[in-house]
């Protein structure tokens, strides 16, 4: 399975988020890890536009919203909200 990193972000609370392009099934995978807490979440969605020169604005927006939701879910499951 070929995957390419599209973007990576870390925040002060210890969350690391990355978005990968899965070339084999033409989808993006958003992974969120809470460092030091042992909690990870991931979710995939189909590509709207081939990322030949980067993510389309639609795919980028969707990946950011998905990452925000996954961070919120981890916060909630750990009682941080």
ZAMARGU-4260 file (C-alpha; in steps of 0.2 Angstrom, whole numbers, plus 5000, padded with zeros to 4 digits):
<rodrens>
0) 5000/5000/5000 | 5008/5017/4994 | 5005/5032/5005 | 5011/5049/5004 | 5010/5062/5018
5) 5000/5077/5013 | 5001/5087/5029 | 5007/5085/5047 | 5002/5096/5062 | 5007/5095/5081
10) 4999/5106/5094 | 5004/5111/5112 | 4992/5099/5120 | 5002/5084/5113 | 4990/5080/5098
15) 4999/5075/5082 | 4988/5075/5066 | 4993/5069/5049 | 4984/5067/5032 | 4990/5053/5021
20) 4985/5050/5003 | 4983/5032/4999 | 4987/5029/4981 | 4981/5011/4980 | 4963/5015/4985
25) 4962/5034/4980 | 4958/5040/4997 | 4964/5051/5011 | 4967/5045/5029 | 4967/5057/5043
30) 4977/5050/5059 | 4976/5059/5076 | 4987/5053/5090 | 4987/5059/5108 | 5005/5058/5113
35) 5008/5051/5130 | 4990/5046/5132 | 4990/5030/5121 | 4975/5035/5111 | 4974/5036/5092
40) 4960/5038/5080 | 4959/5037/5061 | 4946/5039/5047 | 4947/5039/5028 | 4937/5048/5014
45) 4938/5046/4995 | 4948/5058/4985 | 4937/5072/4976 | 4951/5077/4965 | 4968/5069/4961
50) 4982/5077/4971 | 4995/5078/4957 | 5001/5095/4963 | 4993/5095/4981 | 4977/5093/4989
55) 4962/5101/4981 | 4954/5115/4992 | 4938/5104/4995 | 4949/5089/5000 | 4960/5100/5011
60) 4945/5108/5020 | 4937/5091/5023 | 4953/5084/5030 | 4955/5098/5042 | 4937/5097/5048
65) 4939/5078/5050 | 4955/5081/5060 | 4946/5093/5071 | 4932/5081/5075 | 4944/5067/5079
70) 4954/5078/5091 | 4937/5083/5099 | 4932/5065/5100 | 4948/5060/5109 | 4947/5075/5121
75) 4929/5070/5125 | 4933/5051/5127 | 4947/5056/5140 | 4936/5068/5149 | 4945/5083/5144
80) 4930/5093/5139
</rodrens>
